[in-house]
Structures are given as structure tokens and as C-alpha cells.
Amino acid sequence: MSVEKIKTMLYCIHCEKDTLHELTYVANRLEKTKCLECGMEIKFDKEQLLMVYSKDLVKRLLTKPKRITDEAFSDLSGFLQSFPIRIVTKPSRMIKEVKNLLDK
């Protein structure tokens, strides 16, 4: 199992500014981030990430009708041109998104 550590600038919610962080990848999966200024560490658990993603997915599905309506009112011609294609491709894109997430 390979472990890789990368340093990068990210916004720290504890410091409330951009600081240098260390990202730890285990087997090409982000395991944790650590602020090198204050030491705050955030660990990523696949089960928790899936739970957050599933809540977000449900929210996206429930708000889709309103978002489509808003889009139609703001740009009717663009909406009418893209909507038929999106109706056909959206289900497969959603399935691909979920499958890609579960495969990781």
C-alpha cells in the first residue's frame, strides 16, 4: 500500500486563511489533510463521504424541477435547444457518477 504526502495551499477553517497543508494519500485515496500552521487535521472516511454524497444527491434530485424551471425562464431558447438531449443523457450520466463513486 503506497503512502504519498503532498504539500499545498488550502483554506483552513480554523485559521480562517490560506495556509500550507499536508495531504496524505493512501493507495491513491485522500486519507487526511493537516494544516501545517495550526495542526488541525481532517480525516476522510469513505462511509462518511458516501453518506454526505447520498444526502447531496437526494437534494439535487429534489431541487431539479425548480432548477429546470428557473433555467427555462432565464434562457428559454437555450433551454429548448439543450433539454431534449439532456433528457436522454441525464440518467446515464447519473448512473455513471454513482458507479464511479462506488468503484473508488
C-alpha positions as CSV (number, residue, x, y, z in Angstrom):
1,M,0.0,0.0,0.0
2,S,1.6,3.3,-1.1
3,V,1.5,6.4,1.0
4,E,2.1,9.8,-0.6
5,K,2.3,13.2,1.1
6,I,1.8,16.4,-0.8
7,K,2.0,20.0,0.4
8,T,-0.3,22.6,-1.0
9,M,-2.0,25.9,0.0
10,L,-5.6,25.4,1.1
11,Y,-8.1,27.5,3.2
12,C,-8.0,26.4,6.8
13,I,-11.4,26.8,8.6
14,H,-9.6,27.1,11.9
15,C,-7.0,29.7,10.9
16,E,-9.6,31.4,8.6
17,K,-7.0,32.0,5.9
18,D,-5.0,30.2,3.2
19,T,-2.2,28.1,4.8
20,L,0.1,25.3,3.9
21,H,-1.5,21.9,4.3
22,E,-0.1,18.4,4.0
23,L,-2.4,16.0,2.1
24,T,-1.9,12.3,2.8
25,Y,-2.9,9.8,0.1
26,V,-3.1,6.1,0.9
27,A,-3.4,3.9,-2.2
28,N,-4.3,6.9,-4.3
29,R,-7.2,7.9,-2.0
30,L,-7.1,11.1,0.1
31,E,-6.9,9.9,3.7
32,K,-6.4,13.2,5.6
33,T,-5.4,16.8,5.4
34,K,-3.4,18.7,8.0
35,C,-2.9,22.4,8.4
36,L,0.8,22.9,9.0
37,E,0.2,26.2,10.7
38,C,-2.3,25.3,13.4
39,G,-2.1,21.5,13.2
40,M,-5.9,20.9,12.5
41,E,-6.3,17.6,10.9
42,I,-9.3,16.3,8.9
43,K,-9.6,12.6,8.2
44,F,-11.7,11.2,5.4
45,D,-13.8,8.1,6.0
46,K,-15.3,6.5,2.9
47,E,-18.5,5.6,4.7
48,Q,-19.0,9.2,5.8
49,L,-18.2,10.6,2.4
50,L,-20.8,8.2,0.8
51,M,-23.4,9.4,3.4
52,V,-22.7,13.1,2.6
53,Y,-22.7,12.4,-1.1
54,S,-26.0,10.5,-0.9
55,K,-27.6,13.4,1.0
56,D,-26.3,15.8,-1.6
57,L,-27.6,13.6,-4.4
58,V,-31.1,13.5,-2.9
59,K,-31.1,17.3,-2.5
60,R,-30.0,17.6,-6.2
61,L,-32.8,15.3,-7.3
62,L,-35.5,17.1,-5.3
63,T,-34.4,20.5,-6.4
64,K,-34.0,19.6,-10.1
65,P,-37.6,20.6,-11.1
66,K,-37.1,24.1,-9.7
67,R,-33.7,24.5,-11.3
68,I,-35.1,23.4,-14.6
69,T,-37.9,25.9,-14.3
70,D,-35.5,28.7,-13.4
71,E,-33.3,27.8,-16.3
72,A,-36.3,27.8,-18.7
73,F,-37.4,31.3,-17.5
74,S,-33.9,32.8,-17.7
75,D,-33.0,31.5,-21.2
76,L,-35.9,29.8,-23.0
77,S,-34.2,29.4,-26.4
78,G,-31.1,27.8,-24.9
79,F,-33.2,25.7,-22.6
80,L,-35.4,24.4,-25.5
81,Q,-32.3,23.5,-27.6
82,S,-30.5,21.6,-24.8
83,F,-33.4,20.0,-23.0
84,P,-34.2,17.1,-25.4
85,I,-30.6,15.9,-25.3
86,R,-30.3,16.3,-21.6
87,I,-33.5,14.2,-21.0
88,V,-31.9,11.3,-22.9
89,T,-28.4,11.6,-21.4
90,K,-29.0,12.6,-17.8
91,P,-30.0,9.1,-16.5
92,S,-26.8,7.6,-17.9
93,R,-24.7,10.4,-16.5
94,M,-26.2,9.9,-13.1
95,I,-25.6,6.2,-13.2
96,K,-22.0,6.7,-14.3
97,E,-21.5,9.3,-11.5
98,V,-22.8,6.9,-8.8
99,K,-20.9,3.9,-10.2
100,N,-17.7,5.8,-10.4
101,L,-18.0,6.9,-6.8
102,L,-18.8,3.3,-5.6
103,D,-15.8,1.9,-7.6
104,K,-13.3,4.1,-5.8
